Amino acid sequence: MFVEGGWRPPWEPPPRPPRPRLTGRQERVLVWIIVVNVLLWFLAPIGGATVIHAALAMMHQEARLTGR
């Protein structure tokens, strides 16, 4: 409960250096990456559903041909 020898507050950490800013080219690349990701966010489920539907159709066709 009591600290022997005297208590001192913890030392203050040195201030952080300023974070580097993005250059104009880096900002444009970042914007393009975000745009492509948003487009894929909407298009990928459609493509994924198409691939799954095609696989199911092939399995259904194969089952129909083999008589299962």
Predicted model as a PDB file, atoms N, CA, C, CB and O in Angstrom, pLDDT in the B-factor column:
MODEL        1                                                                  
ATOM      1  N   MET A   1       0.813  -1.172   0.000  1.00 60.00           N  
ATOM      2  CA  MET A   1       0.000   0.000   0.000  1.00 60.00           C  
ATOM      3  C   MET A   1       0.872   1.258   0.000  1.00 60.00           C  
ATOM      4  CB  MET A   1      -0.933  -0.014   1.191  1.00 60.00           C  
ATOM      5  O   MET A   1       0.537   2.241  -0.660  1.00 60.00           O  
ATOM      6  N   PHE A   2       1.971   1.233   0.725  1.00 64.00           N  
ATOM      7  CA  PHE A   2       2.876   2.368   0.746  1.00 64.00           C  
ATOM      8  C   PHE A   2       4.147   2.012  -0.002  1.00 64.00           C  
ATOM      9  CB  PHE A   2       3.194   2.797   2.190  1.00 64.00           C  
ATOM     10  O   PHE A   2       4.612   0.874   0.064  1.00 64.00           O  
ATOM     11  N   VAL A   3       4.704   2.970  -0.706  1.00 62.00           N  
ATOM     12  CA  VAL A   3       5.919   2.747  -1.461  1.00 62.00           C  
ATOM     13  C   VAL A   3       7.078   3.300  -0.659  1.00 62.00           C  
ATOM     14  CB  VAL A   3       5.843   3.400  -2.865  1.00 62.00           C  
ATOM     15  O   VAL A   3       7.070   4.456  -0.237  1.00 62.00           O  
ATOM     16  N   GLU A   4       8.072   2.457  -0.457  1.00 69.00           N  
ATOM     17  CA  GLU A   4       9.242   2.901   0.292  1.00 69.00           C  
ATOM     18  C   GLU A   4      10.200   3.624  -0.640  1.00 69.00           C  
ATOM     19  CB  GLU A   4       9.946   1.708   0.976  1.00 69.00           C  
ATOM     20  O   GLU A   4      10.287   3.295  -1.823  1.00 69.00           O  
ATOM     21  N   GLY A   5      10.901   4.581  -0.127  1.00 68.00           N  
ATOM     22  CA  GLY A   5      11.910   5.274  -0.896  1.00 68.00           C  
ATOM     23  C   GLY A   5      11.371   6.408  -1.746  1.00 68.00           C  
ATOM     24  O   GLY A   5      12.115   7.000  -2.528  1.00 68.00           O  
ATOM     25  N   GLY A   6      10.131   6.710  -1.611  1.00 69.00           N  
ATOM     26  CA  GLY A   6       9.567   7.830  -2.366  1.00 69.00           C  
ATOM     27  C   GLY A   6       9.036   7.381  -3.724  1.00 69.00           C  
ATOM     28  O   GLY A   6       9.569   6.468  -4.355  1.00 69.00           O  
ATOM     29  N   TRP A   7       8.007   8.030  -4.136  1.00 69.00           N  
ATOM     30  CA  TRP A   7       7.382   7.679  -5.415  1.00 69.00           C  
ATOM     31  C   TRP A   7       7.606   8.798  -6.395  1.00 69.00           C  
ATOM     32  CB  TRP A   7       5.872   7.399  -5.251  1.00 69.00           C  
ATOM     33  O   TRP A   7       7.494   9.973  -6.045  1.00 69.00           O  
ATOM     34  N   ARG A   8       7.926   8.435  -7.639  1.00 71.00           N  
ATOM     35  CA  ARG A   8       8.071   9.416  -8.707  1.00 71.00           C  
ATOM     36  C   ARG A   8       7.096   9.046  -9.824  1.00 71.00           C  
ATOM     37  CB  ARG A   8       9.548   9.472  -9.236  1.00 71.00           C  
ATOM     38  O   ARG A   8       6.893   7.869 -10.122  1.00 71.00           O  
ATOM     39  N   PRO A   9       6.512  10.044 -10.420  1.00 70.00           N  
ATOM     40  CA  PRO A   9       5.598   9.730 -11.529  1.00 70.00           C  
ATOM     41  C   PRO A   9       6.388   9.161 -12.703  1.00 70.00           C  
ATOM     42  CB  PRO A   9       4.804  10.996 -11.972  1.00 70.00           C  
ATOM     43  O   PRO A   9       7.574   9.456 -12.851  1.00 70.00           O  
ATOM     44  N   PRO A  10       5.745   8.350 -13.536  1.00 77.00           N  
ATOM     45  CA  PRO A  10       6.456   7.793 -14.691  1.00 77.00           C  
ATOM     46  C   PRO A  10       6.891   8.917 -15.621  1.00 77.00           C  
ATOM     47  CB  PRO A  10       5.567   6.774 -15.451  1.00 77.00           C  
ATOM     48  O   PRO A  10       6.253   9.966 -15.709  1.00 77.00           O  
ATOM     49  N   TRP A  11       7.989   8.663 -16.308  1.00 82.00           N  
ATOM     50  CA  TRP A  11       8.526   9.677 -17.215  1.00 82.00           C  
ATOM     51  C   TRP A  11       7.621   9.840 -18.419  1.00 82.00           C  
ATOM     52  CB  TRP A  11       9.946   9.311 -17.665  1.00 82.00           C  
ATOM     53  O   TRP A  11       6.919   8.911 -18.819  1.00 82.00           O  
ATOM     54  N   GLU A  12       7.645  11.005 -18.978  1.00 82.00           N  
ATOM     55  CA  GLU A  12       6.837  11.300 -20.158  1.00 82.00           C  
ATOM     56  C   GLU A  12       7.533  10.737 -21.389  1.00 82.00           C  
ATOM     57  CB  GLU A  12       6.601  12.830 -20.309  1.00 82.00           C  
ATOM     58  O   GLU A  12       8.730  10.962 -21.566  1.00 82.00           O  
ATOM     59  N   PRO A  13       6.835  10.026 -22.228  1.00 81.00           N  
ATOM     60  CA  PRO A  13       7.469   9.535 -23.450  1.00 81.00           C  
ATOM     61  C   PRO A  13       7.738  10.704 -24.396  1.00 81.00           C  
ATOM     62  CB  PRO A  13       6.580   8.465 -24.141  1.00 81.00           C  
ATOM     63  O   PRO A  13       7.033  11.713 -24.358  1.00 81.00           O  
ATOM     64  N   PRO A  14       8.733  10.571 -25.224  1.00 85.00           N  
ATOM     65  CA  PRO A  14       9.005  11.662 -26.171  1.00 85.00           C  
ATOM     66  C   PRO A  14       7.867  11.778 -27.173  1.00 85.00           C  
ATOM     67  CB  PRO A  14      10.347  11.432 -26.909  1.00 85.00           C  
ATOM     68  O   PRO A  14       7.216  10.780 -27.485  1.00 85.00           O  
ATOM     69  N   PRO A  15       7.621  12.962 -27.676  1.00 88.00           N  
ATOM     70  CA  PRO A  15       6.530  13.112 -28.654  1.00 88.00           C  
ATOM     71  C   PRO A  15       6.822  12.311 -29.920  1.00 88.00           C  
ATOM     72  CB  PRO A  15       6.320  14.602 -29.008  1.00 88.00           C  
ATOM     73  O   PRO A  15       7.970  12.178 -30.346  1.00 88.00           O  
ATOM     74  N   ARG A  16       5.768  11.790 -30.495  1.00 91.00           N  
ATOM     75  CA  ARG A  16       5.925  11.007 -31.720  1.00 91.00           C  
ATOM     76  C   ARG A  16       6.244  11.921 -32.897  1.00 91.00           C  
ATOM     77  CB  ARG A  16       4.654  10.188 -32.008  1.00 91.00           C  
ATOM     78  O   ARG A  16       5.739  13.040 -32.983  1.00 91.00           O  
ATOM     79  N   PRO A  17       7.082  11.433 -33.795  1.00 91.00           N  
ATOM     80  CA  PRO A  17       7.345  12.240 -34.996  1.00 91.00           C  
ATOM     81  C   PRO A  17       6.090  12.263 -35.872  1.00 91.00           C  
ATOM     82  CB  PRO A  17       8.570  11.672 -35.799  1.00 91.00           C  
ATOM     83  O   PRO A  17       5.296  11.322 -35.836  1.00 91.00           O  
ATOM     84  N   PRO A  18       5.904  13.315 -36.649  1.00 91.00           N  
ATOM     85  CA  PRO A  18       4.707  13.378 -37.496  1.00 91.00           C  
ATOM     86  C   PRO A  18       4.712  12.248 -38.523  1.00 91.00           C  
ATOM     87  CB  PRO A  18       4.619  14.744 -38.210  1.00 91.00           C  
ATOM     88  O   PRO A  18       5.757  11.864 -39.049  1.00 91.00           O  
ATOM     89  N   ARG A  19       3.518  11.730 -38.791  1.00 89.00           N  
ATOM     90  CA  ARG A  19       3.390  10.639 -39.762  1.00 89.00           C  
ATOM     91  C   ARG A  19       3.618  11.184 -41.165  1.00 89.00           C  
ATOM     92  CB  ARG A  19       1.994   9.958 -39.659  1.00 89.00           C  
ATOM     93  O   ARG A  19       3.193  12.296 -41.481  1.00 89.00           O  
ATOM     94  N   PRO A  20       4.284  10.405 -42.000  1.00 90.00           N  
ATOM     95  CA  PRO A  20       4.508  10.882 -43.373  1.00 90.00           C  
ATOM     96  C   PRO A  20       3.193  10.933 -44.149  1.00 90.00           C  
ATOM     97  CB  PRO A  20       5.520   9.973 -44.105  1.00 90.00           C  
ATOM     98  O   PRO A  20       2.334  10.066 -43.991  1.00 90.00           O  
ATOM     99  N   ARG A  21       3.049  11.932 -44.966  1.00 92.00           N  
ATOM    100  CA  ARG A  21       1.848  12.085 -45.777  1.00 92.00           C  
ATOM    101  C   ARG A  21       2.013  11.330 -47.093  1.00 92.00           C  
ATOM    102  CB  ARG A  21       1.549  13.578 -46.040  1.00 92.00           C  
ATOM    103  O   ARG A  21       3.127  11.088 -47.556  1.00 92.00           O  
ATOM    104  N   LEU A  22       0.885  10.970 -47.677  1.00 92.00           N  
ATOM    105  CA  LEU A  22       0.916  10.295 -48.974  1.00 92.00           C  
ATOM    106  C   LEU A  22       1.195  11.313 -50.070  1.00 92.00           C  
ATOM    107  CB  LEU A  22      -0.417   9.553 -49.246  1.00 92.00           C  
ATOM    108  O   LEU A  22       0.747  12.458 -50.013  1.00 92.00           O  
ATOM    109  N   THR A  23       1.935  10.869 -51.055  1.00 95.00           N  
ATOM    110  CA  THR A  23       2.159  11.725 -52.222  1.00 95.00           C  
ATOM    111  C   THR A  23       0.923  11.678 -53.111  1.00 95.00           C  
ATOM    112  CB  THR A  23       3.430  11.281 -53.014  1.00 95.00           C  
ATOM    113  O   THR A  23       0.033  10.856 -52.895  1.00 95.00           O  
ATOM    114  N   GLY A  24       0.866  12.536 -54.086  1.00 94.00           N  
ATOM    115  CA  GLY A  24      -0.279  12.552 -54.995  1.00 94.00           C  
ATOM    116  C   GLY A  24      -0.446  11.237 -55.725  1.00 94.00           C  
ATOM    117  O   GLY A  24      -1.567  10.754 -55.889  1.00 94.00           O  
ATOM    118  N   ARG A  25       0.652  10.653 -56.163  1.00 96.00           N  
ATOM    119  CA  ARG A  25       0.589   9.375 -56.884  1.00 96.00           C  
ATOM    120  C   ARG A  25       0.096   8.267 -55.958  1.00 96.00           C  
ATOM    121  CB  ARG A  25       1.976   9.007 -57.467  1.00 96.00           C  
ATOM    122  O   ARG A  25      -0.710   7.429 -56.365  1.00 96.00           O  
ATOM    123  N   GLN A  26       0.576   8.259 -54.714  1.00 95.00           N  
ATOM    124  CA  GLN A  26       0.145   7.234 -53.764  1.00 95.00           C  
ATOM    125  C   GLN A  26      -1.345   7.376 -53.460  1.00 95.00           C  
ATOM    126  CB  GLN A  26       0.965   7.324 -52.463  1.00 95.00           C  
ATOM    127  O   GLN A  26      -2.043   6.375 -53.297  1.00 95.00           O  
ATOM    128  N   GLU A  27      -1.835   8.613 -53.383  1.00 96.00           N  
ATOM    129  CA  GLU A  27      -3.265   8.821 -53.147  1.00 96.00           C  
ATOM    130  C   GLU A  27      -4.090   8.298 -54.315  1.00 96.00           C  
ATOM    131  CB  GLU A  27      -3.562  10.308 -52.917  1.00 96.00           C  
ATOM    132  O   GLU A  27      -5.118   7.654 -54.105  1.00 96.00           O  
ATOM    133  N   ARG A  28      -3.650   8.569 -55.554  1.00 96.00           N  
ATOM    134  CA  ARG A  28      -4.385   8.072 -56.730  1.00 96.00           C  
ATOM    135  C   ARG A  28      -4.406   6.551 -56.765  1.00 96.00           C  
ATOM    136  CB  ARG A  28      -3.759   8.611 -58.024  1.00 96.00           C  
ATOM    137  O   ARG A  28      -5.440   5.951 -57.058  1.00 96.00           O  
ATOM    138  N   VAL A  29      -3.271   5.923 -56.467  1.00 96.00           N  
ATOM    139  CA  VAL A  29      -3.214   4.456 -56.452  1.00 96.00           C  
ATOM    140  C   VAL A  29      -4.147   3.908 -55.384  1.00 96.00           C  
ATOM    141  CB  VAL A  29      -1.769   3.962 -56.206  1.00 96.00           C  
ATOM    142  O   VAL A  29      -4.843   2.919 -55.613  1.00 96.00           O  
ATOM    143  N   LEU A  30      -4.165   4.539 -54.229  1.00 96.00           N  
ATOM    144  CA  LEU A  30      -5.041   4.092 -53.146  1.00 96.00           C  
ATOM    145  C   LEU A  30      -6.514   4.216 -53.539  1.00 96.00           C  
ATOM    146  CB  LEU A  30      -4.765   4.901 -51.872  1.00 96.00           C  
ATOM    147  O   LEU A  30      -7.311   3.324 -53.251  1.00 96.00           O  
ATOM    148  N   VAL A  31      -6.872   5.313 -54.190  1.00 96.00           N  
ATOM    149  CA  VAL A  31      -8.255   5.501 -54.644  1.00 96.00           C  
ATOM    150  C   VAL A  31      -8.621   4.429 -55.663  1.00 96.00           C  
ATOM    151  CB  VAL A  31      -8.447   6.910 -55.256  1.00 96.00           C  
ATOM    152  O   VAL A  31      -9.714   3.867 -55.593  1.00 96.00           O  
ATOM    153  N   TRP A  32      -7.722   4.132 -56.615  1.00 97.00           N  
ATOM    154  CA  TRP A  32      -8.001   3.093 -57.611  1.00 97.00           C  
ATOM    155  C   TRP A  32      -8.172   1.728 -56.956  1.00 97.00           C  
ATOM    156  CB  TRP A  32      -6.880   3.034 -58.650  1.00 97.00           C  
ATOM    157  O   TRP A  32      -9.049   0.959 -57.349  1.00 97.00           O  
ATOM    158  N   ILE A  33      -7.348   1.422 -55.967  1.00 95.00           N  
ATOM    159  CA  ILE A  33      -7.473   0.138 -55.267  1.00 95.00           C  
ATOM    160  C   ILE A  33      -8.827   0.050 -54.574  1.00 95.00           C  
ATOM    161  CB  ILE A  33      -6.329  -0.040 -54.237  1.00 95.00           C  
ATOM    162  O   ILE A  33      -9.477  -0.995 -54.604  1.00 95.00           O  
ATOM    163  N   ILE A  34      -9.250   1.139 -53.953  1.00 95.00           N  
ATOM    164  CA  ILE A  34     -10.556   1.136 -53.277  1.00 95.00           C  
ATOM    165  C   ILE A  34     -11.683   0.978 -54.289  1.00 95.00           C  
ATOM    166  CB  ILE A  34     -10.752   2.432 -52.463  1.00 95.00           C  
ATOM    167  O   ILE A  34     -12.630   0.232 -54.042  1.00 95.00           O  
ATOM    168  N   VAL A  35     -11.598   1.671 -55.428  1.00 95.00           N  
ATOM    169  CA  VAL A  35     -12.641   1.572 -56.455  1.00 95.00           C  
ATOM    170  C   VAL A  35     -12.735   0.149 -56.993  1.00 95.00           C  
ATOM    171  CB  VAL A  35     -12.362   2.556 -57.608  1.00 95.00           C  
ATOM    172  O   VAL A  35     -13.832  -0.389 -57.141  1.00 95.00           O  
ATOM    173  N   VAL A  36     -11.588  -0.461 -57.286  1.00 92.00           N  
ATOM    174  CA  VAL A  36     -11.598  -1.839 -57.804  1.00 92.00           C  
ATOM    175  C   VAL A  36     -12.184  -2.792 -56.767  1.00 92.00           C  
ATOM    176  CB  VAL A  36     -10.167  -2.289 -58.193  1.00 92.00           C  
ATOM    177  O   VAL A  36     -12.957  -3.686 -57.111  1.00 92.00           O  
ATOM    178  N   ASN A  37     -11.821  -2.606 -55.505  1.00 91.00           N  
ATOM    179  CA  ASN A  37     -12.362  -3.475 -54.463  1.00 91.00           C  
ATOM    180  C   ASN A  37     -13.871  -3.318 -54.319  1.00 91.00           C  
ATOM    181  CB  ASN A  37     -11.684  -3.181 -53.135  1.00 91.00           C  
ATOM    182  O   ASN A  37     -14.575  -4.308 -54.116  1.00 91.00           O  
ATOM    183  N   VAL A  38     -14.377  -2.098 -54.419  1.00 91.00           N  
ATOM    184  CA  VAL A  38     -15.819  -1.890 -54.318  1.00 91.00           C  
ATOM    185  C   VAL A  38     -16.533  -2.528 -55.511  1.00 91.00           C  
ATOM    186  CB  VAL A  38     -16.146  -0.381 -54.239  1.00 91.00           C  
ATOM    187  O   VAL A  38     -17.584  -3.147 -55.344  1.00 91.00           O  
ATOM    188  N   LEU A  39     -15.966  -2.382 -56.720  1.00 89.00           N  
ATOM    189  CA  LEU A  39     -16.572  -3.025 -57.879  1.00 89.00           C  
ATOM    190  C   LEU A  39     -16.585  -4.543 -57.733  1.00 89.00           C  
ATOM    191  CB  LEU A  39     -15.829  -2.630 -59.148  1.00 89.00           C  
ATOM    192  O   LEU A  39     -17.584  -5.195 -58.038  1.00 89.00           O  
ATOM    193  N   LEU A  40     -15.468  -5.101 -57.264  1.00 86.00           N  
ATOM    194  CA  LEU A  40     -15.423  -6.551 -57.072  1.00 86.00           C  
ATOM    195  C   LEU A  40     -16.369  -7.000 -55.966  1.00 86.00           C  
ATOM    196  CB  LEU A  40     -14.001  -6.997 -56.748  1.00 86.00           C  
ATOM    197  O   LEU A  40     -16.872  -8.123 -55.985  1.00 86.00           O  
ATOM    198  N   TRP A  41     -16.604  -6.126 -55.019  1.00 86.00           N  
ATOM    199  CA  TRP A  41     -17.519  -6.441 -53.925  1.00 86.00           C  
ATOM    200  C   TRP A  41     -18.915  -6.724 -54.478  1.00 86.00           C  
ATOM    201  CB  TRP A  41     -17.567  -5.281 -52.900  1.00 86.00           C  
ATOM    202  O   TRP A  41     -19.634  -7.583 -53.968  1.00 86.00           O  
ATOM    203  N   PHE A  42     -19.290  -5.982 -55.541  1.00 85.00           N  
ATOM    204  CA  PHE A  42     -20.604  -6.199 -56.147  1.00 85.00           C  
ATOM    205  C   PHE A  42     -20.583  -7.255 -57.247  1.00 85.00           C  
ATOM    206  CB  PHE A  42     -21.128  -4.901 -56.709  1.00 85.00           C  
ATOM    207  O   PHE A  42     -21.571  -7.965 -57.432  1.00 85.00           O  
ATOM    208  N   LEU A  43     -19.481  -7.372 -57.979  1.00 82.00           N  
ATOM    209  CA  LEU A  43     -19.443  -8.292 -59.111  1.00 82.00           C  
ATOM    210  C   LEU A  43     -19.066  -9.714 -58.727  1.00 82.00           C  
ATOM    211  CB  LEU A  43     -18.480  -7.788 -60.132  1.00 82.00           C  
ATOM    212  O   LEU A  43     -19.520 -10.656 -59.377  1.00 82.00           O  
ATOM    213  N   ALA A  44     -18.263  -9.900 -57.706  1.00 80.00           N  
ATOM    214  CA  ALA A  44     -17.795 -11.240 -57.338  1.00 80.00           C  
ATOM    215  C   ALA A  44     -18.937 -12.169 -56.926  1.00 80.00           C  
ATOM    216  CB  ALA A  44     -16.788 -11.142 -56.206  1.00 80.00           C  
ATOM    217  O   ALA A  44     -18.928 -13.333 -57.328  1.00 80.00           O  
ATOM    218  N   PRO A  45     -19.911 -11.717 -56.153  1.00 79.00           N  
ATOM    219  CA  PRO A  45     -21.011 -12.639 -55.830  1.00 79.00           C  
ATOM    220  C   PRO A  45     -21.768 -13.104 -57.062  1.00 79.00           C  
ATOM    221  CB  PRO A  45     -21.975 -11.980 -54.872  1.00 79.00           C  
ATOM    222  O   PRO A  45     -22.222 -14.247 -57.116  1.00 79.00           O  
ATOM    223  N   ILE A  46     -21.908 -12.234 -58.048  1.00 78.00           N  
ATOM    224  CA  ILE A  46     -22.595 -12.630 -59.286  1.00 78.00           C  
ATOM    225  C   ILE A  46     -21.769 -13.689 -60.003  1.00 78.00           C  
ATOM    226  CB  ILE A  46     -22.834 -11.398 -60.217  1.00 78.00           C  
ATOM    227  O   ILE A  46     -22.306 -14.702 -60.450  1.00 78.00           O  
ATOM    228  N   GLY A  47     -20.462 -13.457 -60.114  1.00 75.00           N  
ATOM    229  CA  GLY A  47     -19.590 -14.434 -60.759  1.00 75.00           C  
ATOM    230  C   GLY A  47     -19.537 -15.736 -59.995  1.00 75.00           C  
ATOM    231  O   GLY A  47     -19.543 -16.812 -60.594  1.00 75.00           O  
ATOM    232  N   GLY A  48     -19.484 -15.650 -58.670  1.00 76.00           N  
ATOM    233  CA  GLY A  48     -19.456 -16.860 -57.852  1.00 76.00           C  
ATOM    234  C   GLY A  48     -20.738 -17.654 -57.995  1.00 76.00           C  
ATOM    235  O   GLY A  48     -20.710 -18.882 -58.074  1.00 76.00           O  
ATOM    236  N   ALA A  49     -21.864 -16.955 -58.028  1.00 79.00           N  
ATOM    237  CA  ALA A  49     -23.149 -17.638 -58.196  1.00 79.00           C  
ATOM    238  C   ALA A  49     -23.225 -18.290 -59.571  1.00 79.00           C  
ATOM    239  CB  ALA A  49     -24.320 -16.652 -58.005  1.00 79.00           C  
ATOM    240  O   ALA A  49     -23.791 -19.375 -59.708  1.00 79.00           O  
ATOM    241  N   THR A  50     -22.665 -17.645 -60.588  1.00 81.00           N  
ATOM    242  CA  THR A  50     -22.677 -18.207 -61.937  1.00 81.00           C  
ATOM    243  C   THR A  50     -21.840 -19.484 -61.991  1.00 81.00           C  
ATOM    244  CB  THR A  50     -22.150 -17.177 -62.957  1.00 81.00           C  
ATOM    245  O   THR A  50     -22.251 -20.468 -62.605  1.00 81.00           O  
ATOM    246  N   VAL A  51     -20.675 -19.475 -61.356  1.00 80.00           N  
ATOM    247  CA  VAL A  51     -19.819 -20.666 -61.347  1.00 80.00           C  
ATOM    248  C   VAL A  51     -20.508 -21.801 -60.592  1.00 80.00           C  
ATOM    249  CB  VAL A  51     -18.441 -20.349 -60.706  1.00 80.00           C  
ATOM    250  O   VAL A  51     -20.486 -22.946 -61.043  1.00 80.00           O  
ATOM    251  N   ILE A  52     -21.113 -21.498 -59.459  1.00 81.00           N  
ATOM    252  CA  ILE A  52     -21.809 -22.536 -58.688  1.00 81.00           C  
ATOM    253  C   ILE A  52     -22.995 -23.071 -59.486  1.00 81.00           C  
ATOM    254  CB  ILE A  52     -22.287 -21.981 -57.318  1.00 81.00           C  
ATOM    255  O   ILE A  52     -23.227 -24.279 -59.518  1.00 81.00           O  
ATOM    256  N   HIS A  53     -23.739 -22.185 -60.124  1.00 85.00           N  
ATOM    257  CA  HIS A  53     -24.881 -22.626 -60.920  1.00 85.00           C  
ATOM    258  C   HIS A  53     -24.425 -23.507 -62.074  1.00 85.00           C  
ATOM    259  CB  HIS A  53     -25.664 -21.420 -61.452  1.00 85.00           C  
ATOM    260  O   HIS A  53     -25.073 -24.507 -62.383  1.00 85.00           O  
ATOM    261  N   ALA A  54     -23.322 -23.147 -62.709  1.00 85.00           N  
ATOM    262  CA  ALA A  54     -22.808 -23.963 -63.818  1.00 85.00           C  
ATOM    263  C   ALA A  54     -22.373 -25.334 -63.314  1.00 85.00           C  
ATOM    264  CB  ALA A  54     -21.624 -23.252 -64.517  1.00 85.00           C  
ATOM    265  O   ALA A  54     -22.632 -26.341 -63.973  1.00 85.00           O  
ATOM    266  N   ALA A  55     -21.721 -25.390 -62.166  1.00 85.00           N  
ATOM    267  CA  ALA A  55     -21.283 -26.680 -61.610  1.00 85.00           C  
ATOM    268  C   ALA A  55     -22.498 -27.552 -61.262  1.00 85.00           C  
ATOM    269  CB  ALA A  55     -20.399 -26.460 -60.347  1.00 85.00           C  
ATOM    270  O   ALA A  55     -22.502 -28.753 -61.534  1.00 85.00           O  
ATOM    271  N   LEU A  56     -23.514 -26.951 -60.668  1.00 87.00           N  
ATOM    272  CA  LEU A  56     -24.721 -27.715 -60.347  1.00 87.00           C  
ATOM    273  C   LEU A  56     -25.419 -28.197 -61.617  1.00 87.00           C  
ATOM    274  CB  LEU A  56     -25.685 -26.863 -59.507  1.00 87.00           C  
ATOM    275  O   LEU A  56     -25.926 -29.319 -61.655  1.00 87.00           O  
ATOM    276  N   ALA A  57     -25.450 -27.365 -62.650  1.00 87.00           N  
ATOM    277  CA  ALA A  57     -26.077 -27.771 -63.909  1.00 87.00           C  
ATOM    278  C   ALA A  57     -25.318 -28.929 -64.546  1.00 87.00           C  
ATOM    279  CB  ALA A  57     -26.144 -26.586 -64.881  1.00 87.00           C  
ATOM    280  O   ALA A  57     -25.935 -29.845 -65.089  1.00 87.00           O  
ATOM    281  N   MET A  58     -23.983 -28.899 -64.488  1.00 86.00           N  
ATOM    282  CA  MET A  58     -23.190 -30.003 -65.043  1.00 86.00           C  
ATOM    283  C   MET A  58     -23.446 -31.289 -64.268  1.00 86.00           C  
ATOM    284  CB  MET A  58     -21.687 -29.660 -65.019  1.00 86.00           C  
ATOM    285  O   MET A  58     -23.584 -32.356 -64.865  1.00 86.00           O  
ATOM    286  N   MET A  59     -23.511 -31.192 -62.924  1.00 86.00           N  
ATOM    287  CA  MET A  59     -23.777 -32.402 -62.134  1.00 86.00           C  
ATOM    288  C   MET A  59     -25.178 -32.934 -62.409  1.00 86.00           C  
ATOM    289  CB  MET A  59     -23.610 -32.113 -60.630  1.00 86.00           C  
ATOM    290  O   MET A  59     -25.384 -34.146 -62.467  1.00 86.00           O  
ATOM    291  N   HIS A  60     -26.144 -32.029 -62.580  1.00 86.00           N  
ATOM    292  CA  HIS A  60     -27.509 -32.448 -62.866  1.00 86.00           C  
ATOM    293  C   HIS A  60     -27.586 -33.107 -64.240  1.00 86.00           C  
ATOM    294  CB  HIS A  60     -28.468 -31.250 -62.791  1.00 86.00           C  
ATOM    295  O   HIS A  60     -28.277 -34.112 -64.411  1.00 86.00           O  
ATOM    296  N   GLN A  61     -26.887 -32.550 -65.205  1.00 82.00           N  
ATOM    297  CA  GLN A  61     -26.867 -33.125 -66.555  1.00 82.00           C  
ATOM    298  C   GLN A  61     -26.201 -34.499 -66.539  1.00 82.00           C  
ATOM    299  CB  GLN A  61     -26.128 -32.184 -67.537  1.00 82.00           C  
ATOM    300  O   GLN A  61     -26.674 -35.428 -67.194  1.00 82.00           O  
ATOM    301  N   GLU A  62     -25.114 -34.627 -65.799  1.00 78.00           N  
ATOM    302  CA  GLU A  62     -24.432 -35.913 -65.707  1.00 78.00           C  
ATOM    303  C   GLU A  62     -25.329 -36.951 -65.046  1.00 78.00           C  
ATOM    304  CB  GLU A  62     -23.120 -35.772 -64.926  1.00 78.00           C  
ATOM    305  O   GLU A  62     -25.371 -38.104 -65.476  1.00 78.00           O  
ATOM    306  N   ALA A  63     -26.038 -36.548 -64.014  1.00 78.00           N  
ATOM    307  CA  ALA A  63     -26.944 -37.486 -63.333  1.00 78.00           C  
ATOM    308  C   ALA A  63     -28.079 -37.905 -64.264  1.00 78.00           C  
ATOM    309  CB  ALA A  63     -27.519 -36.849 -62.044  1.00 78.00           C  
ATOM    310  O   ALA A  63     -28.536 -39.046 -64.212  1.00 78.00           O  
ATOM    311  N   ARG A  64     -28.529 -36.993 -65.108  1.00 76.00           N  
ATOM    312  CA  ARG A  64     -29.601 -37.306 -66.029  1.00 76.00           C  
ATOM    313  C   ARG A  64     -29.115 -38.300 -67.087  1.00 76.00           C  
ATOM    314  CB  ARG A  64     -30.132 -36.025 -66.689  1.00 76.00           C  
ATOM    315  O   ARG A  64     -29.859 -39.195 -67.488  1.00 76.00           O  
ATOM    316  N   LEU A  65     -27.869 -38.144 -67.538  1.00 75.00           N  
ATOM    317  CA  LEU A  65     -27.326 -39.029 -68.574  1.00 75.00           C  
ATOM    318  C   LEU A  65     -27.051 -40.430 -68.038  1.00 75.00           C  
ATOM    319  CB  LEU A  65     -26.045 -38.439 -69.152  1.00 75.00           C  
ATOM    320  O   LEU A  65     -27.237 -41.415 -68.754  1.00 75.00           O  
ATOM    321  N   THR A  66     -26.607 -40.527 -66.780  1.00 76.00           N  
ATOM    322  CA  THR A  66     -26.280 -41.836 -66.205  1.00 76.00           C  
ATOM    323  C   THR A  66     -27.511 -42.509 -65.605  1.00 76.00           C  
ATOM    324  CB  THR A  66     -25.197 -41.689 -65.136  1.00 76.00           C  
ATOM    325  O   THR A  66     -27.430 -43.671 -65.205  1.00 76.00           O  
ATOM    326  N   GLY A  67     -28.645 -41.819 -65.528  1.00 70.00           N  
ATOM    327  CA  GLY A  67     -29.857 -42.428 -65.027  1.00 70.00           C  
ATOM    328  C   GLY A  67     -29.965 -42.423 -63.514  1.00 70.00           C  
ATOM    329  O   GLY A  67     -30.757 -43.188 -62.964  1.00 70.00           O  
ATOM    330  N   ARG A  68     -29.222 -41.614 -62.838  1.00 61.00           N  
ATOM    331  CA  ARG A  68     -29.305 -41.552 -61.375  1.00 61.00           C  
ATOM    332  C   ARG A  68     -30.385 -40.639 -60.922  1.00 61.00           C  
ATOM    333  CB  ARG A  68     -28.005 -41.112 -60.784  1.00 61.00           C  
ATOM    334  O   ARG A  68     -30.589 -40.473 -59.719  1.00 61.00           O  
TER     335      ARG A  68                                                      
ENDMDL                                                                          
END                                                                             
